[in-house]
């Protein structure tokens, strides 16, 4: 039986602990720590500039309690030690290109911007490059320009390094080298307990595997050590087509044939159908790339034979290509994106692709007159050779096999006003759910082969079941590793991202 004095003491301790939690203020604690750049004034140019760096204006409209700019790994660890000991929600931002609110954005808690963690250090002897997560890929390639080396990175220069690599990273060079994650040799990782560790295949093999497609579930990466690859001039650009029923049909068949009969591992395309301006702008654009100064004759005949009305493809530097592709980033718009994965149909069953495309046309028609509406659907070839290359380079959490060719579908909707958000999110959801239903139905009918079909994290909508679509053994590994490194659930409960 407790004495009155014991009860009073325990009550006082409990109240003190509660008061400590209620006073949790990471921003003030980091300021008191000294040496770390902190921005708290919401009217300052730095605060406004940072919040305008998101691809989706909805994320940028959120108001962090402060912006924290660590410049070193030790400073990042110091911030994590403060967060470890309080109860504040927080977010970590690289390039801000994820369209899901709260994944790299926050309202009312501290935002850790990795913008100052922007090193690009090439070691030509080891053929490696250490890259900070605060870079955008255009910064990386310009730093490497003229060195004769590059790294496997994004297809649009404005994409941030951190989220891209942790989500897997589909690149123009993926058929040569696998996912961007497959070329990571080491992660310098700040764990939820603020410990800094070097994660490699030999030091922490399970964590190393989980980070390759595991997103931000395990801590904050302070730098990536990437394999560097020889590269000189490349060839690439964009082919533009008016979208008509006959062009749509021809394009879907070209995509199918290109994916199955992949002409050259140095070649890549992203065929994308775009509708905007209440239907006034109705186009196909094909982003094309060849890792060399000139593609062999016939490489892109599937697409040039359809007759583009404009073609910007030429010999150029990789940096020039990536920065020119930035036209695909719509500024000051609310943005939503989702994904699905499908097996490639045989030539005799290409009508499955017609059905997918017609479904998306119906979805976008339903929201065509939403102010500022722009819709995209991208058909991203994922040939067997890419899956083989990823496994040859050590594998990853997605663990694609090479039993079938696949297509990774990406659908997106942009609009002007926040009041349209619920309607547009529902439309994106109808888009990828309907695609999944059509894939399953075609599989049951024998028109598509049975296949393992995980989701591509970089393109996934916030409520898609990323973990549930992984192989059971990969989902188990991801969950077990997360429990090992974050037993208190700090990253699970206090920041955004996919729940592993």
N, C-alpha and C positions, 0 to 999 in steps of 0.2 A: 504494500500500500504506500503510495507516494505521500511524503510530507508536504505541508503547505509551502515550505521554502523550496523544495525540489520542483513542485509544480510551477511556482512563480519564476524560478530560474529558467525552466524549459520554455515557458511562455515567452519570457523576455528574449531568449535565443531565437525562438521561432519568429517573433515579431521583428527582430533585428535582421534575420535572413530575408523575410518578406520585404522589409524596407530596402535592403540591399538590391533585391531583384527589381523593385519598382524604380530604383534610382539608376538602373543600368543605363549607361550612356556611353556607347563606344566612341562617339565623336569626341566628347570631352576627355575621355581617358587617353585617346591617341594624341590629342593636343598636348595633354600633360606629359605624355611620354617624351615628346620633343623629337625633332629631326625628320618627321614624316609630314609631307604636304597634306593639308586638310582644307577643304573648301566647304564652308557652311552657308555662305550668303547666296540665296537663291536668285538674287538679281545680278550677281557678278557675271562677267563675260565668260569666265572659265566654267562656271556651273551651267550656264545656258548652252555654251558650246558643247560640253560633254553630253548634255541631255538631247542635243540635236544629232548626235552621232548614231542613233538607233535607226534601223531600217523601217521599223514600224513606229509611227508617231505616238501610238498608244503607250508604248514602252517609254518613250521620251517624255510623255506628259506626266509620268509618275514623278514624285518629289522625294528623293532620298533625303534623309536627315543631314547627311554630309557626303562629300566625295573624298575618298582616301586614295592617295597616290603613292604607294610604295615604289621605291626606286631600286631596292635590293631584295634579295631573298630574305635576309635577316629582318628587314622592315616588314615584309609580308608576314613572316612568322610572328613578329611582335603584335601585329594586328590580330592574327589568329589566336594568340594567347589571350588577348582581351576578350574576343568573342567567345572563346572557350569557357570563360569564367562568368559570362552573363547569359541573359536569355533573349537577346535581340535577334530578330530576323535580319538577314543581310542578303546581298547579292554580289556576284563577281562578274565583271564585264571585260570582254576582250574587244571584239569589233562591234557588238550590238546588232548582229545580223539575224539573230534568232527572233522569229516573229511572236513567240509565246511570251505573254506578259509574265513577269516574275522569274523567268529563266536567267536573265542577265539584267533585270531591272527591279526596282523596289520602290514602294511608297511608304515613307516614314521610318526607314531603317538605313544603316550605312551602306553605301555602294563602294566596293573596292574596284577601282579602275586599274587595270594592268597597263595603262598607256605608257607609263615610264619604264616598264619592263620590256624594253624594245630592242634588245641586242640582236645583232646578226653577225655572227663570228664564224668565218670559214676557215677550216683547217684543210689545206689542199693535200697535205701528206696523208692524212687519215681519210680524206674525202668525206668529211662530215661538216655540218653547219649547226651551231647552237643558235636557237631562235627563241626570243622572248614572246610570251603570249599576247603582249600588247601591240604587236605588229599587225598591220594588214598585209595581205599577200603582195600587194603592189610595192610595199616598202621592202619586203624580203627580196623580190626579184630585181628591184633597182639596185639594192646593195650588192647583189651577186652579178649584176650585168657586167660583162667584160672579163669575168673571171674564168669563163668556160664551164661553170657549174650552175646547177639549179637544184631546187628541192621540189618534191611532189606537193603541190598546193592547189589552191582554189582556181576556178575558171573565170572568176570575176575579181578584179584587183581589190575592190573595197571590202572583201570578206576578211574577218578577223582570224588570226592564226589559232587562238585558243579553242574556241568552240568548234571550229572546222576540224581540227585534228582529233579532239576528244570525241566527236561524233562519228568518226570514221574517216570522212573526207574523200569524196568522189572527185577525181581530178582528170584533166585531159590526158595525164600520163598514167592513169590507173591500169590500162591494158598492158603497159610495159612493166609497171612496178607495184601494182596493187593499190589498195586504199592508201591515203596519206598516212594513216596510222601504222601501216605495215612497214614504213620507213623510219619509224621512231626507234632509236637505239637506247635512249635513256630519257626518263622523266625526272626532273628535279621537282619533287613533290613536297608541299607543306601539308602535313596531315591535320585532321581536325584537332588533335591535341597540341598542335603548333610545332611538332617535331619535323625537321627537314630530313628527307631521305632521298637517296638515289635509287630509282626503280629501273632495273634492267632485267633481262631474261634470266640472268644468273643470281641476282641479289634477291629479287622478290618475284618469282615467275608467275604466280597466280595473279598478283596485283598488276604485273606488267601486261598480262593477257586481258584482264578486266578493263584496264585503261584504254585499250584499243577498241573503242566503240562504247565505252561505259559512261561517257559524258562527265558531268561535274560531281559525280557521286562520292568521290574518294578523297577530296581535298582540293587544293589549289595548285596548279602546275606553275612553277616559277620560270622554267625554261624547258625546251625540248631539244635533245640532241638528235638531229636528223641525218640520215644518209644523204649525201650530196651526189648528184649524177652529172656526168658530162653533158653539156648542151651548148650549141651555138645558135645560129639563126633558126627561126622556125617559120612555118607557113600557116596562115590562118586568117580568119575574119568571119563575116556573116553573110549568108545568102538570104534574100528577102523574096517572099512570094505572096500574092494575093490569095486569100483563102476562098475557094469555091468548092462545091461538092466533088468535082473531078480532081482538084488539087488535093483535097483532104484524102481521098481514096488513094491517090498516087503516093502521097507522102507516107501514109501508114504502111503501104507495101514496101516502099523504099526503106523505111525504118526496120521492118521485119527482115528483109533480105540482107541489109547491111549487118544486122546483129548476128544472124546465123552464119553468113559467109564473110566473117569479119576480114576485111581486105588486108589489114596491116596493123600490127600492134602499136605502131607509132601514130595511128590515126584515131580521131575521136570526133563525135558530133553530139550536139544537144538540139534536136528538133523540137521547137516550141510553137504552139498555136496561141495567138494573142487576140483578145477582143477588148476594145476600149471605145470610149466616146459614144456610148449608147449604140454600139454596133457600127459606127462610121469607120473605125479602124479595125480591120479583120484580116489578120496576116498570119503567115507562118514565117518564123525566122529559124535558121539553122546555124548555130555556132559551130564552126569547123576549125580543126586543128590538125597539124601534122608536125611531128618532132623532127624536123629537117627543113632545109631551105626550099624544097619542092617535093610534093607528093608524086609517087610514081603514077604514070598514066592510068586512068581508070579507077583510082582509089575512091573518088567521090562521085562517080558516074550515077549512082542511084539517085542522087539529089540534083546534080546539074542537069540531068536529062529532063527533069520536071519543068525547067525553064524559069529560073528566078528573074525577077524584074530588076534586081540590083545584086551586086556581088562585090564585097569589099576584101575578099581573100587575096593575100599577097605575102611575099617574103618580108619578115620583120623580126624585131626582137620580141622575146617572150613578154617583157615589160610593156612594150607597145600594145601587144594583143590584150593583155589583162586590163590595162587602163582603158582601152577603147571599148571593152566589154562592159564597162561600168554604166553604159547607157541603159542597161537592164535594171538598174536600181532606181526605183521611183521614190523621190524624196517627198517628205511631208505628207505621207499617206498612212492610213491605218491598214495593216497588212496581216493576212492570215495564210497559212500554208499547211498542207497535209501531204501524205504520201501513201503509196501502195506498191506492192511488188507482184509481178505476174510472170508465169512461164511464157516463153516465146511460143506463139502458135506456129504450126506448120503452114506452109504456103497454101495448103488446101483449107485451112481454118482461119485465115487472116480476117474473116468477118468478125471474129472475137474482138479484134482491135477496132473494127468499125463500131461495134456495140459500145465499147468503152468510150470512144470519142463522141458518139451520139448522146450517150448519157451525160457527159460533161457539157455538151452543147445545150442540153435541156436545162441543166443546173444553172449555167451562166445566163441563159435567156430569162430565167425567172428573176434574176437580180440585175438585169441589164441596165435598168434606169435608176438604180441606186446612184446618188451623186458621186462622181469620180470613179465609178466602177471600172477596174481593169482586171481581166482574168487571163491566167496562163495555164496551159497544161504542157508539161515537158515529158517526152518519151526518151528516157536515158538508157541506151544500150548497156547491158551487163552480160557480155558473152562468157562462155565457159572458161576461156583463157584467163579472164580476170580473176575468177574464183581460184583457178589453179595457181596463179601467180601469188595471190594473197596467202594461200596455204604454204607455198614454197618459201615465203618470206616470214614464216613463223606463225601465221594465223592471227585471229582476232576474235572478238566476242561474237560477231555476226556468223562466222564460220560457214560461209557459203560453200557448197559442194559444186563440182563441175558436171553434174548429171544432166543439166539442161541449161540452155541459154535463157536469160531473163530480161525483163524490162523493168526499170524502176520508174514509176510514175510519180510526177510531182504536180500538184494542183495548187493554185493560189488565187486569192481575190484581194484586191486593194480598193479602198474607198476613201472618201473625204472626211466624213463626220462620224464621231464616236457613237452617235445615236443609231447608226446602221450596224453596229458591231454584232449584236446578237443575231440579226438576220443573216449577215455575211458569214459568221461562224457556222451557223446552221447549214448554210449552202455548201461551205467547204466540207463539212462533215457528211452531208448527203453525197457529195462528190466521191470521197474515198470509200465510204461505206457501200455505195452502189457499185463501185468498181470491184470491191472485194466480193460482193454478192455475184457479180457476173463472172468473175474468175472461178469461184467455187462451183457455180452452175455449169460452166463450160468444162470444168474438170470432171464433174460427175457424169456429164454427157460424153466424155472421152474426146472432147475437142481440144483440151489442153492436157499436158502430161501432169501426173502427180509430182509435186515438188515442194521442197522446203522454201518458205517464203517469209523471211524476217523483214522487219521494217528498217528503213534507212533513217537513223536518228536525226541527221542534219535537216531533213525535210519533214519530220513528223509533227503532227498537231499535238497539243498539250495533253489531250485525253486519249490518244491512241495507246494501245497496250504494247509498248515496245518490249518490255521484259517477257510478256506472255507469248510473243512471237519468236523468241529465241529458242534454240534447242534446249530441252530440259536441263542438260548437263551444263550448258553455258549460263542459263538463268540461275542455276544453283551456285555456280562458281561466283557469279556477280554478287549474289545476295550474301554468300559466305564471306567473301572478301570485304564487302561493305561492313558487315558486322564486326570483322576483325579490326578494321582501321577506324571505325566510327561506332563503337558500342553504345554510345550515348545518343546516337541518332541526330547529331548536330546538323549534318548536311541533309539528312532525310526530312527533318522537321522544320528547319529554320531557313532554308533557301530553296529556290525553285529548281526544277529539273525532273527528269523521268525517274520514277520510283523503281529501283532495282531490287 
